[in-house]
Amino acid sequence: MRRLILAATALSLVATSAQAMSVAEFLAKAHALKAKGMAAMFSSDVGLLKREMKTIADAYRADLVSARAAGRKPHSCPPPKGQAKIGSGELLADLERIPPARRGISMKTAFYAFMQRRYPCR
């Protein structure tokens, strides 16, 4: 029985992590962390938001590489990896500009749009 419970728990964690986080969910977690002040460092949501952004940033870079390799124009043209400095405050401010009625979009969609505005191809 215990193995069954552990297996079900593991499957639910995998299913949850595979779902895309919406802008509304991301902002809610970010605001809750900000409200906690220094205590936020001990929250598991810090790691969750960092992993979400790392996953999105990795997918973004992979999409750029594959577009260029296929001879397609990428949707945006950022500087080389490690040179694009984006502060969390800047990204959060951009997410806040999304009207509440549209915040159901995925963080990936919002991030790609942010990068397209910030680093348009010329």
Backbone torsions as a table, in degrees:
resi	resn	phi	psi	omega
1	MET	NA	-42.6	-179.8
2	ARG	-61.8	-40.0	178.4
3	ARG	-62.7	-38.8	179.0
4	LEU	-63.5	-42.4	179.1
5	ILE	-65.4	-43.5	178.6
6	LEU	-63.3	-41.0	179.1
7	ALA	-64.8	-42.9	179.0
8	ALA	-64.0	-40.0	177.9
9	THR	-63.7	-45.0	179.4
10	ALA	-61.9	-42.6	179.2
11	LEU	-64.7	-38.2	179.5
12	SER	-67.4	-34.8	177.4
13	LEU	-66.7	-40.8	178.6
14	VAL	-64.9	-45.0	-179.9
15	ALA	-62.7	-41.0	179.9
16	THR	-65.9	-43.2	-177.2
17	SER	-70.5	-21.9	-178.9
18	ALA	-80.2	-17.5	-179.4
19	GLN	-78.9	140.7	178.6
20	ALA	-75.4	137.2	178.1
21	MET	-81.5	136.0	177.8
22	SER	-82.2	163.7	176.4
23	VAL	-61.5	-40.1	-179.8
24	ALA	-61.3	-44.1	179.1
25	GLU	-65.0	-43.6	-179.1
26	PHE	-61.3	-48.2	-179.4
27	LEU	-64.4	-39.1	178.9
28	ALA	-61.0	-44.5	179.3
29	LYS	-67.5	-41.5	179.8
30	ALA	-63.7	-42.4	179.0
31	HIS	-66.6	-39.3	178.6
32	ALA	-63.7	-39.7	178.4
33	LEU	-65.9	-43.1	-180.0
34	LYS	-60.9	-39.0	-180.0
35	ALA	-65.9	-26.5	-180.0
36	LYS	-76.7	-16.2	-178.6
37	GLY	65.7	-135.8	-177.8
38	MET	-64.4	-25.8	179.4
39	ALA	-65.7	-17.3	179.9
40	ALA	-62.3	-25.6	-179.4
41	MET	-59.8	-22.8	-177.1
42	PHE	-97.2	3.4	-179.0
43	SER	-87.0	139.9	177.2
44	SER	-68.4	-18.7	179.5
45	ASP	-66.8	-25.2	176.8
46	VAL	-60.4	-50.3	178.7
47	GLY	-63.8	-38.0	179.2
48	LEU	-61.0	-47.1	179.9
49	LEU	-67.5	-37.9	177.7
50	LYS	-64.0	-44.4	179.0
51	ARG	-63.8	-40.5	178.6
52	GLU	-59.1	-47.6	-178.7
53	MET	-69.3	-35.9	177.6
54	LYS	-64.7	-43.6	178.6
55	THR	-60.4	-44.6	-179.6
56	ILE	-66.9	-44.5	-179.8
57	ALA	-63.7	-39.8	177.5
58	ASP	-64.1	-42.1	178.5
59	ALA	-65.5	-39.0	178.9
60	TYR	-60.2	-49.7	179.6
61	ARG	-63.2	-40.0	178.8
62	ALA	-63.9	-39.0	177.8
63	ASP	-64.7	-38.7	177.5
64	LEU	-63.5	-45.2	-179.4
65	VAL	-62.4	-45.4	-177.9
66	SER	-68.3	-35.9	177.2
67	ALA	-63.7	-45.0	179.4
68	ARG	-66.3	-40.1	179.7
69	ALA	-64.3	-31.8	179.9
70	ALA	-87.0	0.6	179.5
71	GLY	78.5	14.3	178.0
72	ARG	-93.5	151.8	176.1
73	LYS	-73.3	127.6	177.3
74	PRO	-69.9	158.2	-178.6
75	HIS	-72.0	-18.7	176.5
76	SER	-152.8	164.1	-174.9
77	CYS	-131.4	75.6	179.6
78	PRO	-75.1	165.2	174.3
79	PRO	-66.7	170.2	179.9
80	PRO	-55.6	154.8	-178.3
81	LYS	-51.5	135.0	179.8
82	GLY	92.7	-14.6	-178.8
83	GLN	-100.5	-15.4	178.1
84	ALA	-86.4	106.3	-178.8
85	LYS	-99.1	112.5	179.5
86	ILE	-122.1	118.7	179.2
87	GLY	-79.6	152.5	-179.8
88	SER	-62.6	-35.5	178.6
89	GLY	-63.1	-38.2	179.2
90	GLU	-66.0	-43.8	179.0
91	LEU	-67.0	-43.9	179.3
92	LEU	-62.0	-39.9	178.3
93	ALA	-61.9	-39.9	178.3
94	ASP	-65.9	-41.7	178.9
95	LEU	-64.3	-35.8	179.3
96	GLU	-65.6	-26.0	179.1
97	ARG	-74.0	-14.0	176.8
98	ILE	-72.1	126.8	179.9
99	PRO	-57.9	139.9	-178.8
100	PRO	-49.8	-35.0	-179.4
101	ALA	-67.6	-18.6	-178.5
102	ARG	-105.1	2.2	-175.1
103	ARG	-75.1	5.1	174.5
104	GLY	-79.4	-7.0	178.8
105	ILE	-68.5	158.5	-178.8
106	SER	-72.5	154.5	175.7
107	MET	-61.7	-33.9	179.3
108	LYS	-61.9	-46.7	179.3
109	THR	-61.5	-44.3	-179.5
110	ALA	-64.9	-41.3	-179.2
111	PHE	-66.6	-42.9	179.2
112	TYR	-61.1	-40.9	178.4
113	ALA	-65.5	-40.2	176.8
114	PHE	-59.4	-46.9	-178.9
115	MET	-66.0	-35.5	178.6
116	GLN	-66.1	-38.8	177.2
117	ARG	-70.7	-39.6	-176.0
118	ARG	-75.8	-39.0	-176.8
119	TYR	-127.0	66.0	178.9
120	PRO	-67.8	149.7	175.4
121	CYS	-80.7	134.4	-178.5
122	ARG	-111.2	NA	NA
